[in-house]
Amino acid sequence: MSDNHRYSFSGNKIDPPEVFADMTVSELIDLFGKTGYNARRLAEAADIMTKMIETDATVCLTIAGAMTPIGFGKIISTMIEKGFIDWIVTTGANAYHDLHFAYDLPVRQGHFDVDDDILYSKQIVRIYDVYIKEHGTLQSQDTIIQKNIEDIYHINKNIENGSTADLSYAIGKATSDKSKHPEKSFMVSAFKSDVPVYIPALSDSSIGLNMLPLMLNEKISINVIQDIAESAAILWKSDKSGGIELGGGVPKNFFQQTGPALYQILKIKEGGSDFIVQLTDARPDTGGLSGATLQEGKSWGKIKTSHKGNVVVYGDVSVYFPILCAHLLTKCKSRNKKRIYKNKNKWVEEMRQIFNKK
């Protein structure tokens, strides 16, 4: 909306919309767009996400919160397979819990109002109203991850100096080859589609914890600064860039800092991303990164402009994200996959040469 529009009585007339039986998700989105508050923001988010796809923007999905324990890995897989997601930044927890479903390790619906001392005595781990077994799931998963990473290291020792995307690619391949239901894992879909998955806070997760014994025995390590170089190179090589942020936290900032990395640090490209949609329940007035408005990001060079192409929708990601995905799948045709993983190292080298010529 232009400044002239913002300060005039010229917006669309609010005429109470109709709700009717057998409404589609897209019809519901259209209804939201005729109203106000976060319903209207959700419709705006749907419009911006559609523009990302239709303009062939390079789209990053950031995943904070506990999205995969409730089964959202399969939704993310569908978006990857349709070519709607080109790279991912996630917490290690979401990557770790995603694997449970591929390996058929039990995750159950539970209850949020319980005595956690009793759950602990029964070796049940709780994420709000989701239950996970300590031995049947977590420790089984730990054994699988440690074995897979150890096997990967012995086959390809170059992973020691690689990025977290290289680690994720290897985990995705191992899960694709060895698990019972690889189709249920977004890590597998990312591997098959050459979608790099970055875990910038790797050490703050079960995947990081599982690398501890391997590091003590084999001295395996990951170069997280390589993550910065690769993610900056992705923005550098993108004609248009977009982000879909589920929650905030480290994944949100890691994606958005690609603009300052190129502009403030390397001084080779100005601009930031063209589109960003954030779904969050975090407030902006407490000074936290998760609640920082996207418009504020313009002052850091994280987005092209604070005036269009970005919106924050306040509310529950677990409700909003499936609605938006269903709308996109209805409105947008599949895209050719960009297969960024196969190009990332070449792009970093090109960026290095440009930087060193300055």
C-alpha positions in Angstrom: 0.0 0.0 0.0 1.4 3.4 -1.0 1.8 6.2 1.6 -1.0 8.2 -0.1 -3.3 5.1 0.2 -2.4 4.6 3.8 -3.5 8.0 4.9 -6.7 8.2 2.8 -10.2 6.8 3.1 -9.8 4.9 -0.2 -9.4 1.3 0.9 -11.7 -1.5 -0.2 -15.1 -1.3 1.3 -15.7 -4.0 4.0 -18.8 -5.8 2.9 -19.5 -8.8 5.2 -18.4 -11.9 3.3 -20.3 -15.1 3.0 -19.2 -18.4 4.6 -20.8 -21.5 2.9 -20.7 -25.3 2.9 -17.8 -27.1 1.2 -15.6 -24.0 1.0 -12.1 -24.7 -0.3 -9.0 -23.4 1.4 -8.4 -20.8 -1.3 -12.0 -19.6 -1.0 -11.4 -19.2 2.7 -8.2 -17.2 2.0 -10.3 -15.0 -0.3 -12.7 -14.5 2.6 -9.9 -13.5 4.9 -8.7 -10.9 2.4 -12.0 -9.1 2.6 -11.8 -8.7 6.4 -9.1 -7.4 8.8 -6.6 -8.1 11.5 -4.5 -11.3 11.1 -7.1 -12.9 8.8 -6.3 -10.1 6.3 -2.5 -10.5 7.0 -2.8 -14.2 6.2 -4.4 -13.4 2.9 -1.6 -10.9 2.2 0.9 -13.6 3.1 -0.8 -16.0 0.6 -0.5 -13.3 -2.1 3.2 -12.6 -1.4 4.0 -16.3 -1.4 2.2 -16.7 -4.7 4.3 -13.9 -6.1 7.5 -15.6 -4.9 6.6 -18.7 -6.9 5.3 -16.9 -10.0 8.4 -14.6 -10.3 10.7 -17.6 -9.8 12.3 -16.2 -6.7 14.8 -18.4 -4.9 12.7 -19.4 -1.8 14.2 -20.2 1.6 12.1 -21.9 4.3 13.2 -21.3 7.9 11.9 -23.7 10.6 11.9 -22.8 14.3 9.7 -24.2 17.0 8.8 -27.9 17.1 7.2 -28.3 13.7 8.4 -31.8 12.7 7.3 -33.7 15.9 3.7 -32.9 14.9 4.3 -34.4 11.4 4.9 -31.3 9.4 8.0 -32.8 7.7 5.7 -34.4 5.1 4.1 -31.0 4.3 7.6 -29.5 3.8 8.5 -32.5 1.6 5.5 -31.8 -0.7 6.6 -28.2 -1.0 10.1 -29.3 -1.9 8.8 -31.8 -4.5 6.7 -29.1 -6.2 9.8 -26.8 -6.5 8.4 -24.2 -4.1 11.3 -24.4 -1.6 14.9 -24.1 -2.8 16.9 -24.0 0.4 16.1 -24.5 4.1 17.4 -23.2 7.4 16.3 -25.2 10.4 16.9 -25.9 14.0 18.7 -29.1 14.6 15.8 -30.3 16.6 13.4 -30.2 13.6 15.9 -32.1 11.5 16.4 -34.7 14.2 12.7 -35.3 15.0 11.9 -35.4 11.3 13.9 -38.6 11.1 11.6 -40.5 13.6 8.9 -40.8 11.0 11.2 -42.2 8.3 12.6 -44.8 10.7 9.1 -45.6 12.0 10.1 -44.7 15.6 7.0 -43.9 17.8 5.7 -40.4 18.3 2.2 -40.2 19.9 -0.4 -37.6 20.7 -0.4 -36.9 24.5 -1.7 -34.3 26.8 -0.5 -30.8 27.9 -1.9 -30.9 31.5 0.1 -33.6 33.1 2.6 -34.3 36.0 6.0 -34.4 34.2 7.6 -36.3 37.1 5.3 -39.2 36.3 6.1 -39.0 32.6 9.8 -39.0 33.4 9.4 -42.1 35.5 7.8 -43.8 32.5 10.5 -42.5 30.2 8.2 -40.4 28.1 9.5 -37.1 26.8 6.9 -34.4 26.2 6.7 -31.5 23.7 3.5 -29.7 24.9 0.9 -32.4 23.9 3.2 -34.7 22.0 4.8 -37.7 23.6 8.1 -39.3 22.5 9.6 -42.5 24.1 13.1 -42.0 25.6 14.4 -45.5 24.7 12.0 -46.5 21.9 12.5 -43.3 19.9 15.2 -40.9 21.1 18.0 -43.4 22.0 17.2 -45.5 19.0 17.4 -42.4 16.8 20.7 -41.5 18.5 22.2 -44.8 17.6 21.1 -44.5 14.0 22.5 -41.0 13.6 25.8 -41.8 15.2 26.2 -44.9 13.0 25.2 -43.1 9.8 27.5 -40.2 10.4 30.4 -42.5 11.3 29.9 -44.5 8.1 29.7 -41.3 6.1 32.9 -40.0 7.6 34.8 -43.2 6.8 33.5 -43.0 3.2 34.0 -39.3 2.6 36.4 -37.5 5.0 35.8 -34.2 3.2 32.7 -33.8 5.3 35.0 -32.8 8.2 35.5 -29.4 6.6 32.1 -29.1 5.1 29.1 -27.0 5.9 26.0 -28.2 7.9 24.3 -28.5 4.5 26.9 -31.2 3.6 26.1 -33.0 6.8 22.3 -32.7 6.2 22.8 -34.0 2.6 24.7 -37.0 4.0 22.0 -37.7 6.6 19.3 -37.4 4.0 21.1 -39.9 1.7 21.6 -42.4 4.6 17.9 -42.0 5.6 16.9 -42.5 1.9 18.9 -45.7 1.7 18.2 -47.2 5.1 14.9 -46.1 6.5 11.5 -47.8 6.3 9.5 -44.8 5.2 11.9 -42.2 3.5 8.9 -40.6 1.9 7.9 -39.2 5.4 11.1 -37.2 5.9 11.8 -33.7 4.5 15.5 -34.4 5.0 15.2 -37.1 2.4 13.2 -34.9 0.0 15.8 -32.2 0.4 18.6 -34.7 -0.4 16.8 -36.0 -3.5 16.0 -32.5 -4.8 19.4 -31.0 -4.0 17.9 -28.6 -1.5 20.6 -27.5 1.0 19.5 -27.7 4.6 21.5 -25.5 7.0 21.6 -26.1 10.7 23.5 -23.0 12.0 22.9 -23.8 15.7 24.0 -27.4 15.2 25.6 -27.6 18.6 22.2 -26.7 20.2 20.4 -29.9 19.1 20.4 -33.7 19.3 22.2 -33.9 16.0 25.0 -31.9 17.6 24.9 -34.0 20.7 25.3 -37.1 18.7 28.4 -35.8 17.0 30.1 -35.5 20.4 31.3 -39.1 20.8 32.3 -39.1 17.1 34.3 -36.0 17.6 36.0 -37.5 20.7 36.8 -40.7 18.7 37.3 -39.4 15.2 37.8 -35.7 15.5 34.9 -35.0 13.2 33.9 -31.3 13.0 31.8 -29.1 10.8 32.8 -25.6 9.5 29.8 -23.4 10.4 31.5 -20.3 8.9 31.2 -22.2 5.6 27.4 -22.0 6.2 27.7 -18.2 6.1 29.6 -18.2 2.8 27.2 -20.6 1.1 24.1 -18.8 2.2 25.5 -15.5 1.2 26.4 -17.0 -2.2 22.8 -18.2 -2.7 21.5 -14.6 -2.3 24.3 -13.2 -4.4 23.4 -15.6 -7.3 19.6 -15.0 -7.0 17.8 -12.6 -9.3 14.9 -12.6 -6.8 15.0 -13.9 -3.2 12.1 -14.8 -0.9 11.7 -16.3 2.6 9.0 -18.1 4.4 9.7 -18.0 8.1 8.1 -20.4 10.5 8.6 -18.8 13.9 11.8 -16.8 14.5 15.0 -17.6 16.3 18.3 -18.5 14.7 16.8 -19.8 11.4 15.1 -16.4 10.8 18.2 -14.4 11.4 20.6 -16.7 9.6 18.5 -16.4 6.4 18.1 -12.6 6.8 21.7 -11.9 7.5 22.6 -12.9 4.0 21.9 -9.3 3.0 24.3 -7.7 5.5 26.9 -10.4 4.7 27.0 -9.2 1.1 26.5 -5.5 1.7 28.1 -4.7 5.1 30.9 -7.3 5.2 31.9 -8.3 1.7 30.6 -5.1 0.0 29.8 -6.9 -3.3 25.9 -6.6 -3.4 23.3 -4.4 -1.9 19.6 -5.1 -1.4 18.6 -8.1 0.7 15.6 -10.2 -0.1 12.6 -9.2 -2.2 9.9 -11.1 -0.3 9.6 -12.4 3.3 6.5 -13.9 5.0 6.9 -14.6 8.8 4.4 -16.6 10.8 5.0 -16.0 14.6 3.5 -15.4 18.0 6.5 -13.4 19.2 6.0 -9.7 20.1 8.3 -7.0 18.7 8.4 -4.7 21.7 10.6 -6.9 23.9 13.6 -6.5 21.7 13.9 -10.2 20.8 15.0 -11.3 17.3 12.0 -13.7 16.9 9.6 -10.7 17.2 11.6 -8.2 15.3 9.5 -6.8 12.5 10.5 -7.5 8.9 10.3 -3.7 8.3 13.0 -3.2 10.9 15.2 -5.5 8.8 15.4 -2.8 6.1 17.6 -0.7 8.3 20.1 -3.6 8.3 19.9 -4.2 4.6 18.1 -7.5 5.1 15.2 -6.7 2.7 14.8 -4.6 -0.4 12.2 -2.3 1.0 10.1 -2.0 4.1 7.1 -0.9 2.0 6.0 -4.0 0.1 6.7 -7.7 -0.3 6.8 -8.5 3.4 4.2 -9.3 6.1 4.2 -10.7 9.6 1.2 -12.8 10.5 0.7 -13.2 14.2 -0.6 -16.5 15.5 0.0 -20.2 15.6 2.3 -21.6 12.8 0.7 -25.0 13.2 -2.6 -23.5 12.0 -1.4 -21.0 9.4 1.3 -23.0 7.6 -0.8 -25.9 6.3 -3.5 -23.4 5.1 -0.9 -21.4 3.1 0.6 -24.5 1.6 -2.7 -25.9 0.5 -3.5 -22.5 -1.1 -0.2 -22.5 -3.0 -0.6 -26.0 -4.2 -4.1 -25.0 -5.5 -3.0 -21.7 -7.2 0.5 -22.3 -8.4 2.0 -24.8 -11.0 5.0 -26.8 -10.0 8.4 -25.2 -10.7 11.6 -26.6 -12.0 13.9 -27.3 -9.1 16.9 -25.0 -8.8 19.1 -27.8 -7.3 21.2 -25.4 -5.3 23.2 -28.0 -3.4 25.1 -29.0 -6.6 26.0 -25.4 -7.3 26.8 -24.0 -3.9 30.5 -24.7 -3.8 31.0 -23.3 -7.3 29.1 -20.1 -6.3 31.3 -19.7 -3.2 34.4 -19.9 -5.3 33.1 -17.3 -7.7 32.2 -15.0 -4.8 35.7 -15.5 -3.4 37.2 -14.4 -6.7 35.0 -11.3 -6.9 35.8 -10.4 -3.3 39.6 -10.9 -3.7 39.7 -8.7 -6.9 38.4 -5.7 -5.0 
